[in-house]
Amino acid sequence: GDVSANGNLSSNVPDGSLFSIIPGSWGFPGVPVYENVFNLYPTYPTRVSDTIWNANTATIQSRIFNYSYFKNIVPSDVNDLATVATDISLRSTGYTQYGYEWFKVTSNLSINSDINLGARKVVLFVENGNLTINGRINLNDGQGFFGAFVEGDILIDSSVTGTPSIEGLYISDGNFSTGAGSSEFHV
C-alpha cells in the first residue's frame, strides 16, 4: 500500500528486495509520499518498486489523524476501556462493545510474544507512551481486526519477520520504526 509521511521517510531495504514490491488490487505497487527526505538504504531510487514511483510533496488534510482524533471518535458508551499492564499478550479479553475488544494503557507498552488474534477484533490505545512490538501480530483475513493508536512511537524489533510480520492498522503520533535487520518486514 501507499506510505505517507509529513516529514522524512527512511528504510533499510535488503539486497534483492524492494520497498513496495507487491502490487495492490489495482495492479501497481504503493507510492511513498514524503515532504522532506526519502532515504532507502543502501541505494535509492532503484529499491523503491518496479515503477520507482514516489512523491515529494506535502500532504494537506483538513483533519489531523492522530491519537487524539481516534480516541475522540470512540463511541461515548464505550466508557470503560480495559486498562492493561505494561507487558501484555492481548490474549485476555478487553472491554467488549460493538463486537470489538477495547484496551487502553497509559504508559509504555510491550508486546513480547507472537499473537494470533484469529477472528477477534481488538482496538488498543497507548496514551502517554510508546508501543514496542517484539512478536508477530496476525489475524484471520476478512474476519479479525487489530488497531493500535499510539500517542508516542511504535517500535518494532528487527527480529519480527514473516509474511506477514504484523497485520492491522497502526497509527503513531511519533515514529514508526522497524530497526535494521537482515530479513524483510511485511505489514
ChimeraX attribute file (.defattr): number of C-alpha atoms within 10 A of each C-alpha:
attribute: neighborCount
match mode: 1-to-1
recipient: residues
	/A:1	15
	/A:2	11
	/A:3	12
	/A:4	17
	/A:5	19
	/A:6	15
	/A:7	15
	/A:8	14
	/A:9	18
	/A:10	14
	/A:11	15
	/A:12	19
	/A:13	24
	/A:14	18
	/A:15	12
	/A:16	6
	/A:17	14
	/A:18	19
	/A:19	24
	/A:20	24
	/A:21	16
	/A:22	14
	/A:23	13
	/A:24	12
	/A:25	8
	/A:26	7
	/A:27	8
	/A:28	16
	/A:29	21
	/A:30	21
	/A:31	19
	/A:32	21
	/A:33	22
	/A:34	21
	/A:35	16
	/A:36	13
	/A:37	13
	/A:38	20
	/A:39	15
	/A:40	19
	/A:41	14
	/A:42	13
	/A:43	13
	/A:44	12
	/A:45	16
	/A:46	14
	/A:47	22
	/A:48	23
	/A:49	21
	/A:50	15
	/A:51	14
	/A:52	16
	/A:53	15
	/A:54	17
	/A:55	12
	/A:56	16
	/A:57	14
	/A:58	14
	/A:59	12
	/A:60	8
	/A:61	7
	/A:62	5
	/A:63	7
	/A:64	10
	/A:65	12
	/A:66	15
	/A:67	20
	/A:68	14
	/A:69	12
	/A:70	14
	/A:71	14
	/A:72	9
	/A:73	8
	/A:74	12
	/A:75	10
	/A:76	8
	/A:77	8
	/A:78	12
	/A:79	11
	/A:80	14
	/A:81	19
	/A:82	17
	/A:83	15
	/A:84	19
	/A:85	14
	/A:86	15
	/A:87	15
	/A:88	13
	/A:89	16
	/A:90	18
	/A:91	9
	/A:92	9
	/A:93	13
	/A:94	20
	/A:95	18
	/A:96	16
	/A:97	14
	/A:98	10
	/A:99	9
	/A:100	17
	/A:101	21
	/A:102	24
	/A:103	21
	/A:104	22
	/A:105	22
	/A:106	16
	/A:107	16
	/A:108	19
	/A:109	23
	/A:110	18
	/A:111	19
	/A:112	15
	/A:113	16
	/A:114	16
	/A:115	16
	/A:116	18
	/A:117	19
	/A:118	14
	/A:119	15
	/A:120	17
	/A:121	18
	/A:122	22
	/A:123	20
	/A:124	22
	/A:125	25
	/A:126	25
	/A:127	20
	/A:128	13
	/A:129	19
	/A:130	23
	/A:131	27
	/A:132	18
	/A:133	22
	/A:134	17
	/A:135	21
	/A:136	22
	/A:137	23
	/A:138	22
	/A:139	20
	/A:140	13
	/A:141	11
	/A:142	7
	/A:143	11
	/A:144	18
	/A:145	21
	/A:146	21
	/A:147	16
	/A:148	20
	/A:149	25
	/A:150	30
	/A:151	24
	/A:152	21
	/A:153	21
	/A:154	25
	/A:155	19
	/A:156	23
	/A:157	18
	/A:158	18
	/A:159	19
	/A:160	22
	/A:161	19
	/A:162	13
	/A:163	12
	/A:164	15
	/A:165	18
	/A:166	24
	/A:167	21
	/A:168	17
	/A:169	12
	/A:170	15
	/A:171	21
	/A:172	20
	/A:173	16
	/A:174	16
	/A:175	14
	/A:176	16
	/A:177	15
	/A:178	17
	/A:179	12
	/A:180	14
	/A:181	15
	/A:182	12
	/A:183	15
	/A:184	20
	/A:185	19
	/A:186	13
	/A:187	15
